[in-house]
Structures are given as structure tokens and as C-alpha cells.
């Protein structure tokens, strides 16, 4: 059984009562995030008294190849030429941290120029004291950079002029899916800024399989579907095609359903794949933004109907 099918689709809400001040109350909100993100989004939806429906369409997991790739760069002789590490996802940080835990000594020497580690939005919370101590025994050598906008392009801009320096980029290895343009565009932006980016596969992003959308399709009522990455959209569409359906049939099945995207990168990817987005989070450093965007939409509709 795949991991996608191992988690029950329906997660009951923390309360069945409705509140006029909570537009998401009793709304049935599906989301296609992998298991690694499900707990965070489920918690936020339960706080709003909605009914979370988790239907993951991609799997995030390490492999022997990705573990070996990270282990190679965590040797002091291989990491020392770098000036920075740029993380574009929480999964990349987690995989890197796990490899650090298995490294006998911190790979960065205590002396040397400032070394930058960077991440997007709430992901930067993982770049804590524990992470830094595993990377280098001298924490004053490490600078943590969080761009003002939680996008890879903003991260590349925030790193500034590279001046021919190397930056290590732990990225996903995409399997059974088309790689979205976000990572290639990020690497291109780094090169344009004078950096020499070195991409290392830190984990696999893999399609959850032909049946990953089956449980969602069987739901009688879905008020919203939340996408947090382009790969999730493609994964759902591939599963629907396996069952003989398309996005048009989804709209017909749940005509009032809202398609929500976690930020402009996901929204652009969804639109490119033919999935029209009704709600887009503009505060996308964390999942709070997409939940707030849904609440704002249904709150306005409730006010208009009063």
C-alpha cells in the first residue's frame, strides 16, 4: 500500500458547532499536500472548525541516491569551497539536517568567512541553534538569511552578488512528474546574480500513484481544494485521467468548490496545467495565509448575502 493511501482521507473536525465569526466552520476542505505537511495544515483548519480532507497526490521521501548525494557534500573537503546553502523547501532542510546528524563532526571549520544559510518563510524556523551546531561549532560564523518574500526568486535576490562564489542548493529529485519551472528558474536567477549554484538532490518528490485521487473523487461534498505546490496539481490531474476524468468533471461534480493556491508560484503552476484558481494566498510564508484567504472569501460572500 502506498503512503498516499495509508492515511485516512477524512479527518474529523475538532468541533461540530458553527460560529458566525468563523467562515470556515463546517466547510469540507480538501488538500493535496504530502504527509510531511499534513499535520500543520490540518491543525490550522481544525482551529477554524472546518473539516479537513487529506488526499495527498505526491510523496516526499529520501532515497539511497539522495542520502548518498547529501553525505558527499557534508564532507569538510567538499563543503568548504561553498559560501552559502540555499534551501527552497522545508523538506530540503529536514533531509539536510538528518544527514548532518549522521556526520561525525560538523563539516564547516570553526574559522573562515561568514557562511550563509537561507530559507523561505516559516521554513527558516528549522535553521535553529541545533541545526547550526551540527553544521559548525562556531555559531558566529553562520548567518541566517530569510528573504522578505517567501519565493525562491526573492531568496536569490536576497543573497546578493555572488561574485563567483558557490552556493549549495538542496532540491527535490522529481520522479514520475514533470519538474515545475520554479527550481530551474531559481538556479538561473542565482547564476544571473553571479553565483555558481550546485544542485544536490536532497529528497524525492514522487507521484503518489494512479489511485491517489480516488478517495477525494468519492466525496459527496467538497467546498474547497487547497494546492500547496504545482506537483500536487499535476499528481491529482494524472490520477483523475487514470479514472477517466478531467478537471472539468471536478467542477461539474462540486460546482461551488473553491480552488485555492498557496502563493503565486503554485497559482501560476496550476493555471499552466489548466486548473483555474479562485483564491490565492498573498501571505504565503506559512499556511496561515491560504486559510485566511479562504476565510476572507467566504466571509465576504456571507456579508453580501446578509
C-alpha positions in Angstrom: 0.0 0.0 0.0 1.4 3.4 -0.9 1.8 6.1 1.7 -0.8 8.2 0.0 -3.5 5.6 0.7 -2.3 4.8 4.2 -3.7 8.0 5.8 -7.5 8.2 6.1 -8.9 10.9 3.8 -11.4 12.2 6.3 -10.1 13.8 9.5 -12.9 14.9 11.7 -13.1 18.5 12.9 -12.3 19.4 16.5 -15.8 20.7 16.9 -19.1 20.3 15.0 -20.6 23.6 16.2 -20.7 26.6 13.9 -19.8 30.1 14.7 -20.8 33.2 12.7 -17.3 34.6 13.2 -15.7 31.6 11.6 -16.5 31.5 7.9 -14.7 28.1 7.6 -17.0 26.4 10.1 -18.1 23.0 8.8 -16.6 23.7 5.4 -15.2 20.5 3.9 -11.7 21.5 2.7 -9.6 19.0 0.8 -5.8 19.5 0.5 -3.3 17.5 -1.6 -0.1 18.2 0.4 2.3 15.3 1.1 2.3 13.7 4.5 5.1 15.9 5.7 2.9 19.0 5.6 -0.4 17.4 6.5 -0.3 17.9 10.3 0.4 21.7 10.0 -2.4 22.4 7.6 -4.9 20.0 9.4 -4.3 21.9 12.7 -4.9 25.3 11.1 -8.1 24.1 9.5 -9.4 22.5 12.7 -8.8 25.8 14.5 -11.3 27.3 12.1 -13.7 24.4 12.8 -13.6 23.2 9.2 -13.5 19.5 8.2 -10.1 18.7 6.7 -9.9 16.1 3.9 -6.4 15.0 3.3 -5.8 13.5 -0.1 -2.0 13.5 -0.9 -1.1 13.3 -4.6 2.7 13.3 -4.1 5.1 11.6 -1.8 8.1 13.2 -0.3 10.8 10.7 0.7 14.5 10.2 0.8 16.2 7.5 -1.3 19.6 5.8 -1.3 20.6 8.2 -4.1 19.6 11.4 -2.2 21.2 10.2 1.0 24.5 9.5 -0.7 24.4 12.8 -2.5 24.0 14.8 0.7 26.6 12.7 2.5 29.1 13.5 -0.2 28.7 17.3 0.3 28.8 17.0 4.1 32.4 16.0 4.0 34.5 19.0 5.1 36.6 18.9 2.0 33.5 19.1 -0.2 31.6 21.7 1.7 34.4 24.1 2.4 34.5 25.7 -1.1 30.9 26.9 -0.6 29.9 30.3 0.8 26.2 29.5 1.3 23.4 27.0 1.3 20.0 27.9 -0.2 17.0 25.9 0.9 13.9 26.2 -1.1 11.7 23.9 1.0 11.2 22.5 4.5 11.8 19.0 3.2 15.2 20.0 2.0 16.1 21.4 5.4 14.8 18.2 7.1 16.8 15.9 4.8 19.9 18.0 5.2 19.5 18.1 9.0 19.1 14.3 9.1 22.3 13.9 7.1 24.1 16.3 9.4 23.0 14.2 12.4 24.9 11.2 10.9 28.0 13.2 10.2 30.7 12.5 12.9 31.9 16.1 13.1 30.4 19.4 11.9 31.5 19.8 8.2 32.3 23.5 8.4 35.6 24.6 10.1 35.3 27.0 13.1 37.3 29.7 11.3 36.7 31.2 7.9 34.5 33.8 6.2 30.8 34.2 7.1 28.7 31.3 5.8 25.1 32.0 4.9 22.2 29.6 5.3 18.9 30.7 3.9 15.3 29.5 3.8 11.8 30.7 3.0 9.2 32.0 5.5 8.4 29.6 8.4 10.8 27.1 7.0 13.6 29.2 8.5 12.4 28.1 12.0 14.2 24.8 11.3 17.5 26.7 10.9 17.8 26.9 14.7 20.6 26.6 17.2 20.6 22.8 17.0 20.9 22.9 13.2 23.7 25.4 13.3 25.6 23.5 15.9 25.6 20.4 13.7 26.9 22.5 10.8 29.6 24.4 12.6 31.0 24.5 16.1 31.4 28.3 15.8 27.8 29.7 15.5 29.1 33.3 15.0 30.4 32.2 11.6 26.8 31.4 10.4 24.4 34.0 9.1 20.7 33.0 8.7 19.0 34.8 5.8 15.2 34.9 5.3 14.1 36.8 2.2 11.2 39.4 2.6 9.0 37.4 0.2 8.8 33.6 0.6 9.7 32.7 -3.0 12.9 31.2 -4.5 13.4 34.2 -6.7 13.3 36.5 -3.7 15.8 34.2 -2.0 18.2 34.5 -4.9 17.9 38.3 -4.9 18.4 38.5 -1.1 21.6 36.5 -1.4 23.1 39.5 -3.3 26.0 39.5 -5.7 27.7 36.1 -5.8 31.0 37.3 -7.3 31.8 33.8 -8.5 31.1 32.1 -5.1 29.4 28.7 -4.9 26.0 28.1 -3.3 24.8 24.6 -2.4 21.1 24.1 -3.4 19.4 21.0 -1.8 16.5 20.4 -4.2 13.9 17.7 -4.9 14.6 14.9 -7.4 11.2 14.8 -9.2 10.0 11.3 -10.2 7.0 10.4 -12.4 6.1 14.0 -12.7 7.2 17.0 -14.8 9.5 19.2 -12.8 7.9 22.6 -12.3 9.9 25.5 -13.6 10.4 27.0 -10.1 13.7 25.3 -9.3 15.3 25.8 -12.8 14.3 29.4 -12.7 15.8 29.8 -9.2 19.1 28.3 -10.3 19.0 30.7 -13.3 18.4 33.7 -11.0 21.4 32.6 -8.9 23.6 32.4 -12.0 22.4 35.9 -13.1 23.4 37.2 -9.7 26.9 35.9 -10.1 26.6 32.8 -8.0 27.7 29.3 -9.0 24.8 27.1 -7.9 25.4 23.5 -7.3 22.2 21.4 -7.2 22.1 18.4 -4.9 19.1 16.0 -4.8 18.1 16.1 -1.2 14.9 14.0 -1.4 12.4 12.6 -3.9 9.2 14.2 -4.9 7.2 11.3 -6.4 3.7 10.8 -7.8 1.5 9.1 -5.2 0.1 6.8 -7.9 -3.0 6.3 -10.1 -5.4 5.9 -7.2 -4.3 8.8 -5.1 -7.2 10.9 -6.2 -9.8 8.2 -5.8 -10.9 8.8 -2.2 -11.3 12.5 -2.9 -13.4 11.9 -6.0 -15.7 9.7 -3.9 -16.5 12.6 -1.5 -20.1 13.8 -1.9 -19.3 17.4 -0.9 -16.1 19.3 -1.2 -16.2 23.1 -0.5 -12.5 23.8 -1.4 -9.4 22.1 -2.6 -6.1 23.6 -1.5 -2.9 23.1 -3.5 0.4 23.9 -2.0 2.7 23.1 -4.9 2.4 22.6 -8.7 3.4 19.0 -8.4 0.3 18.3 -6.3 -1.9 19.7 -9.0 -0.2 17.5 -11.7 -0.5 14.5 -9.4 -4.2 14.9 -9.0 -4.8 15.5 -12.7 -2.8 12.4 -13.5 -4.9 10.3 -11.1 -8.1 11.8 -12.5 -7.1 10.9 -16.0 -6.4 7.3 -14.9 -10.0 7.2 -13.7 -11.3 8.7 -16.9 -12.0 12.2 -15.6 -10.6 15.7 -16.1 -10.7 19.0 -14.1 -13.9 19.9 -15.9 -15.7 16.9 -14.3 -14.4 18.1 -10.9 -16.0 21.4 -11.4 -19.3 19.7 -12.5 -19.2 17.4 -9.5 -18.8 20.2 -7.0 -19.9 23.4 -8.8 -19.4 25.6 -5.8 -16.0 24.3 -5.0 -13.2 26.8 -4.5 -9.7 26.0 -5.9 -7.1 27.7 -3.6 -3.4 28.1 -4.1 -0.7 28.6 -1.5 1.0 31.6 -3.1 1.6 32.9 -6.7 4.1 30.2 -7.7 1.6 27.4 -7.0 -1.2 29.5 -8.6 0.8 30.1 -11.8 1.6 26.4 -12.0 -2.0 25.4 -11.5 -3.1 27.8 -14.2 -0.4 26.4 -16.6 -1.9 22.9 -16.1 -5.4 24.1 -16.8 -6.7 24.4 -13.2 -8.3 27.8 -12.6 -7.5 29.3 -9.2 -10.3 31.1 -7.3 -8.3 32.0 -4.2 -4.6 32.7 -3.8 -2.8 33.4 -0.6 -0.8 36.6 -0.7 0.8 35.9 2.7 2.5 32.7 1.8 5.3 32.4 4.3 3.1 29.9 6.1 -0.1 28.0 5.6 -1.9 30.6 7.7 -2.2 32.8 4.6 -4.2 30.3 2.4 -6.5 29.6 5.4 -7.0 33.3 5.9 -7.7 33.8 2.1 -10.4 31.2 2.2 -12.0 32.8 5.3 -11.9 36.2 3.7 -13.6 34.9 0.5 -16.4 33.1 2.4 -16.7 36.0 4.9 -17.3 38.5 2.1 -19.9 36.2 0.5 -21.7 35.8 3.8 -21.7 39.6 4.3 -23.0 40.1 0.7 -25.9 37.7 1.3 -27.0 39.4 4.6 
